[in-house]
């Protein structure tokens, strides 16, 4: 007179693991979505702020191309050099 078949010990354990994993995944998905400021996309679409894709990262200036750095090196070198005069 059972409506559902019995799962047994291993089946119940696997069911608990799957449900727990689904809950943890959902919680982290919601936290990530909130951290990013909402967002459309995904199933059902809609809602949230639309942001443009990130542009290229600003390029750093190498020390040998940085005028301020080179000027500072020249000044330090000039200040260290004893006067020959």
One Martini backbone bead per residue (centre of mass of N, CA, C, O) as a GRO file, in nm:
protein
   85
    1UNK     BB    1   0.050   0.067   0.012
    2UNK     BB    2   0.256   0.218  -0.147
    3UNK     BB    3   0.315   0.504  -0.343
    4UNK     BB    4   0.624   0.477  -0.296
    5UNK     BB    5   0.919   0.381  -0.350
    6UNK     BB    6   1.179   0.255  -0.204
    7UNK     BB    7   1.519   0.364  -0.162
    8UNK     BB    8   1.694   0.339   0.063
    9UNK     BB    9   1.990   0.433   0.202
   10UNK     BB   10   2.145   0.538  -0.054
   11UNK     BB   11   1.913   0.694  -0.189
   12UNK     BB   12   1.865   0.897   0.040
   13UNK     BB   13   2.149   1.016   0.044
   14UNK     BB   14   2.151   1.117  -0.250
   15UNK     BB   15   1.908   1.302  -0.220
   16UNK     BB   16   2.031   1.486  -0.004
   17UNK     BB   17   2.278   1.576  -0.168
   18UNK     BB   18   2.124   1.703  -0.407
   19UNK     BB   19   1.959   1.907  -0.246
   20UNK     BB   20   2.196   2.049  -0.109
   21UNK     BB   21   2.341   2.138  -0.370
   22UNK     BB   22   2.105   2.310  -0.479
   23UNK     BB   23   2.095   2.511  -0.244
   24UNK     BB   24   2.387   2.611  -0.255
   25UNK     BB   25   2.382   2.707  -0.546
   26UNK     BB   26   2.153   2.914  -0.513
   27UNK     BB   27   2.285   3.093  -0.303
   28UNK     BB   28   2.541   3.166  -0.468
   29UNK     BB   29   2.393   3.281  -0.713
   30UNK     BB   30   2.250   3.511  -0.562
   31UNK     BB   31   2.503   3.648  -0.448
   32UNK     BB   32   2.640   3.705  -0.722
   33UNK     BB   33   2.411   3.868  -0.843
   34UNK     BB   34   2.412   4.092  -0.627
   35UNK     BB   35   2.713   4.176  -0.656
   36UNK     BB   36   2.665   4.257  -0.973
   37UNK     BB   37   2.377   4.406  -0.988
   38UNK     BB   38   2.238   4.201  -1.116
   39UNK     BB   39   2.061   4.074  -1.402
   40UNK     BB   40   1.992   3.938  -1.667
   41UNK     BB   41   1.954   3.707  -1.842
   42UNK     BB   42   1.889   3.411  -1.872
   43UNK     BB   43   1.618   3.282  -1.762
   44UNK     BB   44   1.351   3.497  -1.847
   45UNK     BB   45   1.497   3.733  -1.811
   46UNK     BB   46   1.525   4.033  -1.704
   47UNK     BB   47   1.614   4.282  -1.541
   48UNK     BB   48   1.796   4.505  -1.430
   49UNK     BB   49   2.101   4.602  -1.510
   50UNK     BB   50   2.265   4.734  -1.783
   51UNK     BB   51   2.583   4.645  -1.902
   52UNK     BB   52   2.868   4.693  -2.032
   53UNK     BB   53   3.128   4.573  -2.147
   54UNK     BB   54   3.437   4.549  -2.078
   55UNK     BB   55   3.707   4.702  -2.135
   56UNK     BB   56   4.008   4.758  -2.175
   57UNK     BB   57   4.278   4.750  -2.010
   58UNK     BB   58   4.492   4.940  -1.875
   59UNK     BB   59   4.801   5.040  -1.960
   60UNK     BB   60   5.104   5.016  -1.863
   61UNK     BB   61   5.402   5.176  -1.778
   62UNK     BB   62   5.705   5.156  -1.849
   63UNK     BB   63   5.988   5.274  -1.712
   64UNK     BB   64   6.125   5.350  -2.002
   65UNK     BB   65   5.844   5.536  -2.070
   66UNK     BB   66   5.865   5.710  -1.809
   67UNK     BB   67   5.932   6.034  -1.758
   68UNK     BB   68   5.935   6.062  -1.449
   69UNK     BB   69   6.129   5.832  -1.391
   70UNK     BB   70   6.368   5.933  -1.562
   71UNK     BB   71   6.398   6.206  -1.423
   72UNK     BB   72   6.459   6.089  -1.143
   73UNK     BB   73   6.718   5.942  -1.223
   74UNK     BB   74   6.877   6.189  -1.321
   75UNK     BB   75   6.865   6.344  -1.053
   76UNK     BB   76   7.004   6.131  -0.876
   77UNK     BB   77   7.264   6.113  -1.041
   78UNK     BB   78   7.340   6.413  -1.016
   79UNK     BB   79   7.343   6.419  -0.697
   80UNK     BB   80   7.576   6.197  -0.663
   81UNK     BB   81   7.764   6.349  -0.825
   82UNK     BB   82   8.054   6.480  -0.817
   83UNK     BB   83   8.216   6.765  -0.839
   84UNK     BB   84   8.472   6.859  -1.076
   85UNK     BB   85   8.509   7.185  -1.016
   0.00000   0.00000   0.00000
